[in-house]
Amino acid sequence: MFCTVKRFFNEEDGMGTVEVIIIIAVLVGVALLFRSQLIRFVNSIIENLFPDGSQLENNTGTQIKLKGTD
């Protein structure tokens, strides 16, 4: 019985999964902490790339319409 418990604690097969889960949890926590700053940053990048929303057109030059909107 003691050997089985000792072998269980020495086994390292699941360590990669635990490490990935911890890294993801930390990244989500940081994103939640700096949520407003991240949103402002992404919005400023989008505004610099597309200063006028009417420029977002498909390849034929006509504006893309969503189904159900007129």
Secondary structure, 3 states (H helix, E strand, C coil): CHHHHHHHHHCCCCHHHHHHHHHHHHHHHHHHHCHHHHHHHHHHHHHHHCCCHHHCECCCCCECCCCCCC
